[in-house]
Amino acid sequence: SSGINAEYGDSINALPSRFSAMVSFKRLVQPGRIVFISSGKYAKKIAMIVEIVDQNRVIVDGPFTGVPRHQCGIKQIQLTKLVFQLPHGSKTIVVEKVWNKNAVTAKWNDTVWARKLERKRLRASMSDFDRFKVMIARQTRNRILQTFKISKMAGVRKMYKRPVKN
């Protein structure tokens, strides 16, 4: 038997390094994958993929984020790196249990992506006076850092100052 399975085994991990360029995707559309909904009625919320309908649509469910179970286009979602084991054909109750067991909301809030979205939301909600206060705080911080840097450099220069030759 000279098939690819006989030569390399059944596992994708058994493929030699020349095939590693073919397997470059890390985030796959799969049940249990946490997704960020980027457009549509439920934009800026996270949900979990429950089923794959076809190559263009999935069924998502976000029991604790206000996203009801519904079909969503692949182009409306962005895949996150978070993925959890989810049984085939899971109902909302099962998704809730998996969500709670794995503390999905807490893990999402710990990601850089979520922190960046929160920072963006806070900046958008700032008033003109809030932006002014942030500007003054940054100026004060930069002055302190600059004076520390100057005084530190002066000490370094004194330490390495060469004696004058007579």
Summary of the structure (lengths in Angstrom):
residues: 166
radius of gyration: 26.5
end to end distance: 89.5
largest distance: 90.1
contacts: 369
relative contact order: 0.09
helix: 45%
strand: 20%
